[in-house]
Structures are given as structure tokens and as C-alpha cells.
Amino acid sequence: MTKKNDSNEVVSQSNDQIDMAEVDYSIFNKNFLKNRYFNIIEANKKAPFFYLTTQWVYKKRKVVDAKARKLSKQSVKKKRSFKRRALNKCIFALCAIVTGVGLGSWYYTNVLSSSLDWNTYLQQLSEYESRQNETLDSAFKKILNDNYSETDMSNFEIIASEKGITPQDLSLAENYQLANYNFENADQYLIQGNGQIKTIATQSIYSEKKYDGNTYQSISISNGLMKIAEIAQMNKNQTSVTTIKGQITSNQSADWNGERNTYLPTNYKNLTGGLPNTSQNFIIADQTVSNSLDGEVEIIENEDGSKYYQFTMVLDPIYSVLNYINQIKYTSNLSSYPEFSSITQVVTIDENWNFVSICSTEVYSIVAFGMKNSCTGTLDNYFYFDQDVLIEVL
């Protein structure tokens, strides 16, 4: 069928579709240029909206629309990608936190924390300290018989000589306790110690213990990765202990001008493991000397004809150190107790049960700088009872 338009031009049209080839773009373009707000509805009556523009404008619009759709898709993808990255970061951070907490807990439990329940063992401290007295009592009974007096105790060397009893007739712990008894009752003494601790770095150790008849003094200097210097003094009546921090000037000296503190003797012992008047802070008893390298007391002949007696003690790594762990923790400024693998001491005494030397080798582990470190320490202590001792009261 045919139909005339407003310009008397005939447009071929079927019932359902306009012949696109016959559409005159100039009709629309002319009106569109006159009025950019051309009535689209009216124009659609003559031609489909899809063709109500020139081919050039149509193509240009098609390109613009394609770009817009592309940008829209990219924007959606970016939003999705951003959300995905943010979600991945959150998941990664959460996993890192969970993993860090888990590894930290495992590291502390399995690496840093001690496998020993020290609180349980420390409850037995007084029991094992009393066993030292039992060991000394056993030694006196072997020399003096059961009913001995204080006078007999002070003369046990003479009585032992009269009976022909020598250190070879006693146990290792008994010999040690008899020598320690003489040490505690000496009029004066000097102990000098030198050693080192090998761990992540080597620490030098120097110590002195003095008694002039009125004042006990203990000096401890450790130089290396950690610099520690402290002097402790206690009067003969043992009413208080005064400590002074020092500034190290060499491996064996320090300027004592640092922090000063005063403790009750009981509090100082609980903090450091012993008082300034003790020979050492190990618990030595028949129950803590587990065995020896040879189990015998050897005789050493001196050039002047005198004799020394030497024996090697292997100490129990738990019960012998119930006081000593406090010393290591305090002097090394640790947050937890050390854990010992082995302690060996070579003890030399003279014929009258006086200490000549105690040479110790210790293997233990500590937690320092966030990790567990293995340590091997050696300390050689030499005893002098025949020298004048001068102590400057600080």
C-alpha cells in the first residue's frame, strides 16, 4: 500500500515494516537542526526511531555508546576487583594473625618455656637444704662417733688424724661438707674466681668473696654482651645486706658508684640464691651428688711433702641447683630460670679438710633475646686462708 506524507511524498510501506532504503534522512535532519528537541513521537510515526538521524551521527553515537558500555563494564570489573582484593587482604591478614598466634604459642610452649615445673621442685628446697646438715652429721659421726660435742666438732681434724681417718674414708659429699664447715668457721678468707660463659657471645666472669672477721663482701663482674657488676656486703651479725651496682672498668674491676639497695638477709637469699658468706650456692649432699667420674678420692703429693685430696662430683641437675637457679636468673637479668643439663665440680682440699679449689663446668640453657640459648660455663675458685684480708666498707 502507499501513503502520502505531509510533503506529498509517497513512502512505500507494508503493513508491518517500513522499507528502510526509502527513508529520507533529510526530512528528519532538517527539522532536527531547526529544533534539537524535535518531537520524537511524531517522527516515529514516519520512521523507526533507530533511523531518525544521519548515518554519520548514528555511527558516531554507536561508537560512543560502545565506549560507554565498555567503560561501564570496566568500572564494574574494577569495583568487583577492588572488593575481591580487599577481601583477599582481609583473609590474608586474618590468616597471618591466626598463624602468628599459633606459631607464637607453639614457640613459647615448645621452645622457650622450661620442661621443668620449677615451682614443684622449689617446694622441696628446705628439705634438700636440711640434707646438707644430715650429710655433715654423717661425716662427724664417722670421725667422732654418735655422741659428739661442739668441742669435738671444732677439733675433728685432730681426732681424725689420731684415728687415721682420711678423706678417702668418707663420701664425696661428706668431704665437701667438712671443708665447708671449716670455711664457715674461718677467721678470715679470700676466694678468687675466674671463668667464662660460652653462648651466642662469650662472657668473662670474675668473682671475689672476702671476710675480714667483721664484714662479708661478695663481688661479681661479668663482661661481654651483657655488662654486669655488683658488690654485696653483710656485717658479721647478718642483720642486713647492702648491694651497689658498678660501672665495669676491666674484666676484674669496676667503679662502685651506681644504685644502692638494702635487703633483709632472707629476702636477699631468695633473690640471689645465697648470702655473701656462702662458699657457693649449690646444694651438696649425699642425695644431690648423683655419681662421680671415678668415685674415688685421689691423693696429690705436693713438693713440700704435704698432701691434697681431689675428687670429682657430678651434681644432680635439679636438686643441687634449687638455690643456684636464682643466682643465674638474677645476675643475668633473665625472665625465667635456667635449665641445667650437667654440672661437674672438681674439688681439691688439704689434709685438714680446707678448700684449696673448686673448678666447675656447667651446661645449661637460658631464654634471652627472644630465643633459647645453650650455655657452657666454667668457673675456677681458689681459696686463701693465710692472707690478710682488707675490706673497704662502702
C-alpha positions in Angstrom: 0.0 0.0 0.0 1.1 3.6 -0.4 0.7 6.6 1.8 1.3 10.2 1.4 3.2 12.2 4.0 2.9 15.9 4.8 5.3 16.8 2.0 3.1 15.0 -0.6 5.9 12.4 -1.0 5.0 8.9 -1.3 6.6 6.4 1.1 6.3 2.7 0.3 5.1 0.9 3.4 4.0 -2.6 4.2 1.6 -3.4 7.0 4.4 -4.3 9.3 7.6 -2.7 8.2 8.9 0.4 6.5 11.3 0.0 3.6 14.4 1.3 5.2 16.1 2.0 1.9 13.4 4.6 1.1 13.7 6.6 4.3 14.7 10.2 3.5 17.1 11.3 6.3 16.9 14.9 5.1 13.3 15.2 6.3 14.3 14.5 9.9 17.7 16.2 9.8 16.1 19.4 8.5 13.6 19.5 11.4 16.2 18.3 13.9 18.6 21.1 13.0 15.8 23.6 13.5 14.7 22.2 16.8 17.0 19.9 18.7 14.1 19.0 20.9 12.2 17.6 17.9 9.1 15.6 18.8 10.4 12.1 18.7 7.0 10.6 19.0 5.8 12.4 15.9 8.9 11.5 14.0 8.4 7.8 14.9 5.2 7.8 13.1 7.1 8.3 9.8 10.2 6.2 10.5 11.6 3.9 13.2 13.5 5.8 15.9 16.6 3.8 15.2 17.0 5.7 11.9 16.0 9.2 13.0 19.4 10.6 12.4 22.1 10.6 9.7 24.3 7.7 9.2 27.3 9.6 10.4 25.7 10.6 13.6 24.4 7.1 14.1 27.8 5.6 13.7 29.4 8.2 16.0 26.7 7.5 18.6 27.2 3.8 18.2 30.9 4.2 18.9 30.2 6.5 21.9 27.7 4.0 23.3 30.1 1.2 22.8 32.8 3.1 24.7 30.3 3.9 27.4 29.3 0.3 27.8 32.9 -0.7 27.8 33.8 1.8 30.5 30.7 0.7 32.4 31.9 -2.9 32.3 35.4 -1.9 33.3 34.0 0.1 36.2 32.0 -2.8 37.4 35.0 -5.1 37.0 37.2 -2.6 38.9 34.7 -2.4 41.7 34.5 -6.2 41.8 38.3 -6.5 41.6 38.7 -3.9 44.4 36.3 -5.7 46.6 38.0 -9.0 45.8 41.4 -7.6 46.6 40.1 -6.1 49.8 38.5 -9.4 50.8 41.7 -11.3 49.9 43.8 -8.8 52.0 41.4 -9.3 55.0 41.6 -13.1 54.7 45.4 -12.9 54.4 45.7 -10.7 57.4 43.4 -12.9 59.4 45.3 -16.0 58.4 48.6 -14.2 59.3 47.2 -13.3 62.7 45.9 -16.8 63.4 49.2 -18.3 62.1 51.3 -15.8 64.1 49.4 -16.5 67.3 49.6 -20.2 66.7 53.3 -20.2 65.9 54.0 -17.9 68.8 52.1 -20.1 71.2 53.9 -23.2 69.9 57.3 -21.5 70.0 56.8 -20.4 73.6 55.4 -23.7 74.7 57.9 -26.0 72.9 61.0 -23.8 72.6 61.1 -21.1 75.2 59.2 -22.5 78.2 61.0 -24.9 80.5 60.1 -28.5 80.5 60.6 -28.5 84.3 57.9 -27.5 86.8 60.3 -25.4 89.0 57.6 -24.4 91.4 57.1 -28.0 92.4 60.8 -28.6 92.9 61.3 -25.3 94.8 58.8 -26.5 97.3 61.4 -29.1 98.3 64.1 -26.5 98.9 64.1 -26.6 102.7 64.1 -30.4 102.6 67.2 -30.6 100.5 69.0 -27.8 102.4 68.4 -29.9 105.6 70.0 -32.9 103.8 73.3 -30.9 103.7 73.2 -30.9 107.5 72.4 -34.6 107.5 75.5 -35.2 105.3 77.7 -33.2 107.7 76.3 -35.0 110.7 77.0 -38.3 108.9 80.7 -37.2 108.4 81.1 -36.2 112.0 79.7 -39.5 113.2 82.2 -41.4 111.2 85.0 -39.4 112.8 83.7 -38.5 116.2 81.1 -41.4 116.9 77.5 -40.7 117.6 77.7 -38.6 120.8 79.9 -35.7 119.7 80.0 -32.2 121.2 80.7 -28.8 119.7 84.2 -29.0 121.0 84.7 -32.3 119.2 83.4 -30.7 116.0 85.9 -27.8 116.2 88.7 -30.3 116.6 87.5 -33.0 114.2 90.7 -32.8 112.1 92.9 -33.7 115.1 90.6 -36.6 116.1 90.5 -37.9 112.5 94.3 -37.8 112.3 94.6 -39.7 115.6 92.2 -42.3 114.3 93.9 -42.5 110.9 90.8 -41.3 109.1 91.5 -39.5 105.8 89.2 -38.1 103.1 89.4 -41.4 101.3 87.3 -42.9 104.1 84.4 -40.6 103.5 81.9 -40.0 100.8 82.4 -37.1 98.3 79.6 -35.1 99.8 80.8 -35.7 103.3 84.3 -34.4 102.4 82.7 -31.4 100.8 80.6 -30.6 103.9 83.5 -30.9 106.3 85.5 -28.5 104.2 82.6 -26.1 104.0 82.2 -26.3 107.8 85.8 -25.2 108.2 85.2 -22.4 105.6 82.2 -21.1 107.5 84.2 -21.0 110.8 87.4 -19.5 109.4 88.7 -16.3 111.0 89.2 -14.7 107.6 89.3 -15.9 104.0 89.6 -14.8 100.3 88.1 -16.6 97.3 89.0 -15.5 93.8 87.2 -16.9 90.8 87.8 -16.7 87.1 85.8 -18.2 84.3 83.7 -17.7 81.2 80.3 -18.5 79.7 80.1 -19.5 76.1 76.8 -18.9 74.4 75.9 -16.6 71.5 78.8 -14.5 72.7 81.5 -15.2 75.3 81.1 -13.6 78.8 84.1 -13.3 81.1 83.4 -13.9 84.8 85.3 -12.6 87.8 84.3 -13.0 91.4 85.6 -12.4 94.9 84.4 -13.3 98.3 86.1 -11.9 101.4 85.8 -12.0 105.1 88.0 -9.9 107.4 86.5 -11.1 110.7 83.8 -8.4 110.7 82.4 -7.9 107.2 81.5 -10.3 104.4 81.9 -9.0 100.9 81.0 -10.6 97.6 82.0 -9.1 94.2 80.6 -10.3 90.8 81.7 -8.9 87.4 80.6 -10.3 84.1 81.8 -8.5 80.9 80.7 -9.2 77.4 77.4 -8.9 75.5 75.9 -8.1 78.9 77.8 -5.9 81.4 77.0 -6.7 85.0 78.9 -5.6 88.1 77.6 -5.8 91.7 79.1 -5.8 95.1 77.2 -7.1 98.2 78.2 -6.5 101.8 76.9 -8.0 105.1 78.0 -7.5 108.6 79.0 -10.3 110.9 75.7 -10.2 112.8 73.9 -10.7 109.4 71.3 -8.0 110.1 71.2 -6.6 106.5 72.8 -6.9 103.1 73.7 -3.8 101.1 74.2 -4.0 97.3 75.8 -1.5 94.9 75.8 -1.6 91.1 79.1 -0.8 89.4 80.5 0.5 86.1 82.9 -2.0 84.7 86.4 -0.7 84.1 88.1 -4.0 83.3 87.3 -7.7 83.4 88.2 -7.7 87.1 87.3 -4.2 88.4 84.5 -1.7 88.5 83.7 1.7 89.9 81.1 1.2 92.6 79.0 4.4 92.2 75.7 3.0 91.0 72.4 2.1 92.5 72.4 1.1 96.2 69.9 -1.2 97.8 69.5 -2.8 101.3 67.8 -6.1 101.9 67.0 -8.4 104.8 69.2 -11.4 104.6 66.3 -13.7 103.9 65.0 -11.6 101.1 68.5 -11.3 99.5 68.9 -15.1 99.7 65.5 -15.6 98.0 66.5 -13.2 95.3 70.1 -14.3 94.5 70.3 -17.8 95.8 72.7 -17.2 98.7 74.3 -14.8 101.1 77.7 -13.1 100.8 79.1 -15.6 103.4 78.5 -18.8 101.4 81.2 -20.6 99.5 78.8 -21.3 96.6 75.1 -21.7 96.1 74.9 -25.3 95.1 73.2 -27.8 97.4 75.8 -30.5 98.1 74.5 -33.6 99.9 74.7 -37.3 99.5 71.3 -37.1 97.8 72.4 -34.5 95.2 75.8 -35.9 94.3 74.5 -38.5 91.8 77.8 -40.0 90.9 81.5 -39.2 90.2 83.7 -39.8 87.3 85.8 -42.3 89.2 84.0 -42.5 92.5 87.3 -42.1 94.5 89.3 -39.5 96.3 92.7 -39.1 94.7 95.9 -38.1 96.6 98.1 -35.3 95.2 101.6 -35.1 96.6 103.0 -31.6 96.9 106.6 -30.5 96.6 106.7 -29.5 100.3 105.6 -33.0 101.3 102.0 -32.1 102.1 99.1 -33.8 100.5 96.0 -32.6 98.7 92.9 -34.7 98.1 90.9 -34.3 94.9 87.6 -35.7 93.9 85.1 -35.1 91.1 81.4 -34.6 91.8 78.6 -34.9 89.2 75.7 -33.0 90.7 72.0 -33.6 90.2 70.9 -31.0 87.6 67.7 -30.3 89.5 68.0 -30.7 93.3 71.6 -29.3 93.6 70.6 -26.1 91.8 67.4 -25.1 93.7 69.3 -22.0 95.0 71.7 -21.6 92.1 69.0 -21.0 89.6 68.1 -17.8 91.4 71.7 -16.7 91.2 71.8 -17.2 87.4 68.4 -15.6 86.9 69.4 -12.6 89.0 72.9 -12.0 87.7 71.9 -12.5 84.0 68.7 -10.5 84.4 66.6 -13.3 83.0 62.8 -13.6 83.0 62.8 -17.4 83.7 65.0 -20.0 85.4 67.8 -21.7 83.5 67.6 -25.4 82.8 70.7 -27.5 83.5 71.9 -30.5 81.6 75.0 -31.2 83.6 77.2 -29.9 86.5 80.6 -31.2 87.2 82.9 -30.0 90.0 86.5 -30.9 90.7 87.1 -30.2 94.4 90.6 -30.1 96.0 91.1 -30.0 99.8 94.1 -30.3 102.0 94.8 -32.8 104.8 92.7 -30.8 107.3 89.6 -30.5 105.1 90.2 -26.9 104.0 89.2 -25.9 100.5 92.0 -25.4 98.0 89.9 -25.0 94.9 86.6 -25.8 93.3 86.5 -25.9 89.5 83.1 -26.1 88.0 81.8 -26.9 84.5 78.1 -26.3 83.8 76.0 -26.9 80.7 72.6 -25.3 80.7 70.1 -23.3 78.6 68.5 -19.9 79.1 65.9 -17.8 77.3 67.4 -14.5 76.3 66.8 -12.1 73.4 63.6 -14.0 72.5 65.2 -17.3 71.9 66.6 -20.3 73.8 70.4 -20.3 74.1 72.7 -23.1 75.1 75.4 -22.1 77.6 78.6 -23.7 78.8 80.1 -22.1 81.8 83.4 -22.7 83.6 84.5 -21.1 86.9 87.7 -21.9 88.9 87.5 -20.7 92.5 90.7 -20.6 94.6 90.6 -20.3 98.4 93.1 -18.5 100.6 93.0 -18.7 104.4 96.5 -17.5 105.2 96.3 -13.9 103.8 95.4 -10.7 105.5 92.1 -9.5 104.1 91.2 -5.8 103.8 87.6 -4.8 103.1 86.6 -1.2 102.4 83.2 -0.7 103.7 81.2 1.1 101.0 
